[in-house]
Amino acid sequence: MLDGNLNQVWDQLRSKKSQFDYFIEEMRIQGLRGIRDLNMRFAYPVTVLSGPNACGKSTILFALACAYKVPSGGVRDFVPSAMFPDFRTKNTEYPSDKRTHVSLEFYYVYEGKRYRMAWSRGKKNWNRSYLGTKGGKPPERMIYLRTMANLSNPSEVRSVLQFGRRKELVMEEITADLLTFAHRILPLHYRRLFCMTHKGKNLLFAERDDVDEAAYSEFHMSAGERAVLRLSKDISKQKEALILIDEVEAGLHPFTQQQLMLELQRLALRNNLQIVVATHSPVILDAVPLEGRIFLERTSDNNVVVQPPYRDIIQKAFYGCTVNKLSILCEDDVAEALLRGVMDVINPRLNLTQSDIEIGRDTGKDEFPQHVRALAKFRKLDSFIFVLDGDAHDKEAEVRQAASDNRQSITLLFLPGEEPPESWVWNQIWNHYSEYAEAFGLLPDVLGRSLNDIKRTYDGAADKPRNIAKGRLTTLADNAVGREIREMCREVARKEAERQGGAMDDFVEELKDAIQAWRSRSK
């Protein structure tokens, strides 16, 4: 149900993005907080920033807050000098922050038109170029910036307690739209929510249906409850605003994280909001489509770069979801089907269950060195087996070198054959068509004629060998066998893994040895 709702709102937001009158499309940061030169694009209305500590997530959020003049903000509320202050002293005995050249550039849609705005700082003050024209007017937009982790910082609590001593306070009941937002996220039902205010400071109170006692303040709320209610209060009425939230998962159960991201995207859809959040949670990442994920990584030369969206299996490894599990990374869905067929045979022999091993794919052979380098930085290579197609031996040296550069080794296997896996599957069916006819529920002569007809059709095709192999196998699966290509490939791998002296023998033994080695390391 939740997955269906997420997919629905993803499609709706993709369609509506072009109708947004206010949207930051691209930002470039140079010379700020260890970011030498970072360029990033925002392709989806709700963006999730992710990456290890000290990779620049908070810096990016604060930089985004400088993109507009905020109508209700003070002169210095959302400017770089306030977001990125320097410590300076005239006494040379004490250290000071060194000032270097810094540049922030924004490319965005503003009131339906595309503009550029830039902040720059030399050794002294910050200067702003409005929309790329001298004397231009600053673009205006409401901005909400919040760090969820410091909702209960001591200074904030003390200031609220002090105004509680006042006799005259403003009490305002929270509207129904906030209640609806909160009810969809939290497993609680409120009779009433209200806010007590004095000179810009406020305190939330709640009355719940399942609590007979008097209303309780947010000092008596759980961290997750307070975080959601605070967020709901602040953004539920925002229109066309830029919402920036650091550590959005703080204090929230994984299910609540999913619900929160669903409601944030629904709110973005209704109110034309652009939302950027920073997180370490894989649940938050999975709650937006791939184009809504920005993975940041600090490089060895002390810069920050944007990595392409990681495949799910690598993403889970980075965020601790594959603890005590072995992960196998292959190239595509055919390779995955072959691996699953082999595992159907190996699992009972090694007393494994399907949940012990994760198989990931949808990655090309050229991306393997990059994945190896990324996993090496997190010391995750020991829990990975990399499987390339049989025709990818030319990548072996580069992949192994990527691990060696990080003083680590990898387990690298190749699927059987020297050809694309589609060709290998075709050849096994061709060579044993009587046996496979029975497995596919066909008469041998029927399957034999189909194989010959398909072969004649593709023998004269003018295309790359891999494309011909894929087309030939797809036609066999769809028109002759009547099964999905992955299901057919899995059946072939299973039968060949069971065949004594078959074409799969060497690969089966290599994979068993690799699994046993992993077991020994993980004890």
GISUL-V321674 format. One record per backbone hydrogen bond with DSSP energy under -0.5 kcal/mol. NH is the residue of the N-H (numbers start at 1). CO is the residue of the C=O. If there is no record, write none. Layout:
((NH,CO) (NH,CO))
This chain:
((5,1) (6,2) (7,3) (8,4) (9,5) (10,6) (11,7) (12,8) (13,9) (14,10) (15,11) (16,12) (17,13) (19,16) (20,17) (23,109) (25,23) (25,107) (26,107) (27,40) (28,105) (29,38) (30,103) (31,35) (31,36) (32,35) (35,32) (36,34) (38,29) (40,27) (42,25) (43,41) (43,291) (47,45) (47,275) (48,292) (49,47) (49,277) (50,294) (51,279) (55,52) (60,56) (61,57) (62,58) (63,59) (64,60) (65,61) (66,63) (67,64) (69,139) (70,68) (71,69) (73,70) (77,74) (78,74) (79,76) (82,79) (83,79) (84,80) (85,82) (88,86) (92,90) (94,91) (97,87) (100,98) (102,121) (103,30) (104,119) (105,28) (106,117) (107,26) (108,115) (109,23) (110,108) (110,113) (111,21) (112,21) (113,110) (115,108) (117,106) (118,129) (119,104) (120,127) (121,102) (122,125) (127,120) (129,118) (130,128) (131,129) (133,130) (136,133) (141,69) (144,242) (146,244) (148,146) (148,246) (150,147) (151,148) (153,150) (156,153) (157,153) (158,154) (159,155) (160,156) (161,157) (162,158) (163,159) (164,160) (165,162) (166,163) (169,167) (170,197) (171,169) (172,170) (172,195) (174,193) (178,175) (179,175) (180,176) (181,177) (182,178) (183,179) (184,180) (185,181) (185,182) (186,182) (188,186) (191,207) (192,207) (194,205) (195,172) (196,203) (197,170) (198,201) (201,198) (203,196) (205,194) (206,216) (207,192) (209,189) (211,208) (216,206) (218,204) (220,217) (221,218) (226,222) (227,223) (228,224) (229,225) (230,226) (231,227) (232,228) (233,229) (234,230) (235,231) (236,232) (238,235) (240,271) (242,142) (243,241) (243,274) (244,144) (244,242) (245,276) (246,146) (248,278) (250,247) (252,249) (257,253) (258,254) (259,255) (260,256) (261,257) (262,258) (263,259) (264,260) (265,261) (266,262) (267,263) (268,264) (269,265) (270,266) (271,267) (272,268) (273,268) (274,241) (275,45) (275,273) (276,243) (277,47) (278,245) (279,49) (285,281) (286,282) (287,283) (287,284) (288,285) (292,289) (293,290) (294,48) (295,293) (295,307) (296,50) (296,294) (297,305) (299,303) (302,299) (305,297) (307,295) (307,305) (314,311) (315,311) (316,312) (317,313) (318,314) (319,315) (320,317) (321,316) (322,316) (323,320) (325,322) (326,356) (327,383) (328,358) (329,385) (330,328) (330,360) (336,332) (337,333) (338,334) (339,335) (340,336) (341,337) (342,338) (343,339) (344,340) (345,341) (345,342) (346,342) (347,343) (349,345) (350,346) (351,347) (352,347) (356,353) (357,353) (357,354) (358,326) (360,328) (360,358) (363,331) (367,364) (368,365) (371,367) (372,368) (373,369) (374,370) (375,371) (376,372) (377,373) (378,374) (378,375) (379,376) (380,375) (383,380) (384,381) (385,327) (386,411) (387,329) (387,385) (388,386) (388,413) (392,389) (395,392) (396,393) (399,395) (400,396) (401,397) (402,398) (403,399) (404,400) (405,401) (406,403) (407,404) (408,403) (411,384) (412,410) (413,386) (415,388) (423,420) (424,420) (425,421) (426,422) (427,423) (428,424) (429,425) (430,426) (431,427) (432,428) (433,430) (436,432) (437,433) (438,434) (439,435) (440,436) (441,438) (442,437) (447,443) (448,444) (449,445) (450,446) (451,447) (452,448) (453,449) (454,450) (455,451) (456,452) (457,453) (458,454) (459,455) (460,456) (461,458) (463,461) (468,464) (469,465) (470,466) (471,467) (472,468) (473,469) (474,470) (475,471) (476,472) (477,473) (478,474) (479,475) (480,475) (480,476) (481,476) (482,477) (483,477) (488,484) (489,485) (490,486) (491,487) (492,488) (493,489) (494,490) (495,491) (496,492) (497,493) (498,494) (499,495) (502,499) (505,502) (508,504) (509,505) (510,506) (511,507) (512,508) (513,509) (514,510) (515,511) (516,512) (517,513) (518,514) (519,515) (520,516) (521,517) (522,518) (523,519) (523,520))
